[in-house]
Each structure stands twice: as structure tokens, then as C-alpha cells.
Amino acid sequence: MTDVNGDRLVADLDALSAIGGGADGTVDRLAWSEPDLTGRRWFAERIRAAGLEPRIDGALNVFGRLPGSTGPWLLTGSHLDSVPNGGRLDGAYGAVAALEVLRTLTEAGDPLAEQVEIVGFADEEGVRFEFGLIGSLALVGELDVDRLRGGVDWHGVATRQVLAAAGCDVERMQAAQQHRPSIKAFIELHIEQGPRMDVDGIDLAVVTGIVGVHRQRIRVIGTQNHAGTTPIKLRHDAGRAAARAASELYELVLAADRDAVANIGSMQFVPGGVNVIPGAAEFTLEVRHLEERVVRQIVEAFTSRLNLICAEEGCRAEVEFLSWVPPAPMDATVTAALDQACRELGRQPARLSSGAGHDAAVLSRHVPTGMLFVPSVGGVSHSPSETTSDEHLILGTQALLQGIRAAAARIK
């Protein structure tokens, strides 16, 4: 069995985490920012230093392959961007582990190296433009380019301007899909980002499917007025209506399905003065579940309750759809290969669904796709406290190598 170089893997993860990293462990490589671009250049340089051939497509996805290999390839990797004030492993681990796997195969002179390509996807997180998975969507030809042409980022800057500053032309992003026919399968290694594996003492998990994710923006419109002179009973307080609706989301979700989750992660009152009754309130709603039916049920129940509350408060609500990523079951053949790989390493893998979205969800609609998880200590992610032991990081990378070998033997 060929072994990955664990010390080199950890050293590369440390080097990447320093890009956009802070003294408190924070990693901030927001998509299309200078730290994100620096991380992409670093990844391409590490690919080149390994004697491999780097390539950056029109969506700023960074690929690496053995020079002279012609495909079709089994693709592996993850994303290189982070959330604001995030951790060092989300996305980065899967990309760096992919590099270590291909580097190991190349150094061993293993013929399998010719069948493997690695990738660091662009803008998986979706913070900047309020929809993500941009690099993988571009790769498979599903990117909504019209939305990018006319959109703005989270600070109101035109999307085209943000992309242009990053050296990315919206019109050229569609060309990324020309590479899709050369990909025969995809495997993504990732930290779990949840507590299940850590709590239960599980070393490795094979992912069965990825939840669907619905996002929308809601604007509640009331009447702005003086907070000191307007009696409580005569107010049309958009802030109160929004807060009432938000407070009832928890019960609505539990009534629909205890495996479902939902979140209101951002809320602003307008104009935001301490002595001004909000004339408007704007917030986001996100709902996730493995079944689309359950997601729709929760969204409809929340909308119905919101409208009733607005009627009681003398307000009205406007809903703007942001994005929908459908549930993504993993491929049975790849899943079996990953299960075999874990067992070859003497581990009994768990079978878990993923509550977080991943690039694997996009690829799964086009090629056989699978995912592996390693545990997150304390179940913490999207935080500077995000961590996984070095032993599990190395074990997961070894499982990825074995899984690629097993999948390549099954998928022709």
C-alpha cells in the first residue's frame, strides 16, 4: 500500500491557512478577494512544484494533472475560498489532500496517476454574491451567467466589477464547461462540519447524500415613525413583525421534520436609528433537508405564518428567491469503493448524510460522485475554532487515495 506523506500534508495545510490567516486562528479568504486569489496562486505553484501541470479555467478553478495525461480523469478536490472569519480546514483540506494523493502517486510511479486530476474550486461558500458553488456550476455548464451580469455583492458592488478586479471575465466563465466531458467521476474529502462523528468516536464516514438548500430574502415593509411619540398600538413596526416571524421558525421546523434545519442568519432594520420605528426589515431564510418535499413544506409554512403576522402588525412582506440547490444522493458505485477503502485501512466507516452543501452536490448531477468525511472536533466549523486532529487528517487522505484506487477499478 502506498502511503501519503502526512508531514507534508499538514505543512501544506498550515501554509495555506497562513494566507488570509490571523493570529487568533481566523482564516479569511472570501471569494474573489486578494487573499483568495493569493491562495489560488499558491495552490497552482504547489502543483507545479510537484512536477504536475497546473491550469486555471475561466471561473478561476485551479486544476492539476500529470503532464502528458489525456484523460478522462477521476477528479478529486474541494474549494479554496472561506467564509469570513472562518477556519483553516473547510474546503482547503479536501484540495490539499487531493494534491497530496496525486503527488504520492506520481512519486511512486503509479500508473493510476495518469487517471487522476485535482481541483481547487472557486467560490463554493456563496457569501459574496449570496449564491455559491460558482466554480463547480461553471464546470458542469449550470452557472447562471445572467445573474452574475446583473448582480451585486454583499456590499452593493456590481458583480461584474468584483469579478473583473479578480481578473475574471463573466463572459469567459462559461468556457469552463468545455472540460466536463473529460471527467469520469468525482470524489471529495471534507471535514464533517458537525458533531456526529466526534461524539460517536467515528474515524471515517462515507456520505450517502447532500441536503437540498433553499435560500430567500424577505423584506417586511411597515411605517417609519418617531419611537417616542407613536403609541405602541398605533405602530406598523416592520422590525417587530420580522422578529416575531423569526422567533417562530424553530417550532415550524420541528413540526415538519426533526432532521430538517433552517436559519435566519442576517437581519437589518431600516433606517436603524435607536429612536426610529423601523419602516422596513430585511432578513434571509435558509432551509435544508435531504427531501425537497420537506424543504418546500417548511418554506410554505413560514411564508404563511409571516403573512399572518404582517397582517396583524399592519405590514406587508416581499419575498425574493435567491437560490435552490437540490438534494444530491451519492453514486452507489463510488460509495461502495469508498467503503471498501475505509475497510482496507481497518476502519468501519459510518454512513452519514451531509447537512452542508458541497461542490460534490453539483458534480453528482453529471458524473458518478462520492464523499468522505473525517471528524470535526466539537462539531465546530465556519469558525476559527474549527479543527481536526492531524491523525484524522492523514487517515482521511490515505482513505482518499485508497478510495480513488478502488473507484478507478470500478468505473471505466
Buried (B, 14 or more C-beta within 10 A) or exposed (E): EBEBBBEBBBEBBEBBBEBBBEEEBBBBBBBBBEBBBBBBBBBBEBBEEBEBBBBBBBBBBBBBBBEEBEBBBBBBBBBBBBBBBBBBBBBBBBBBBBBBBBBBBBEEEBEBBBBBBBBBBBBBBBBBBBBBBBBBBBBBEEBEEEEBEEBBBEEEEBBBEBBEEBEBEBEEBBEBBEBBEEBBBBBBBBBBBBBBBBEEEBBBBBBBBBBBBBBBBBBBBBBBBEBEEBEEEEBBBBBBBBBBBBEBBEEBBEEBBEBBBBEBEEBBBBEEEEEBBBBBBBBBBBBBBBBBEBBBBBBEBBBEBBBEBBEEBBBBBEBEEBBBBBBBBBBEBBBBBBBBBBBBBEBEBBEBBBBBBBBBBBBBEBBBBBBBBBBBBEBBBBBBBBBBEEEBBBBBBBBBBBBBBBBBEEBE
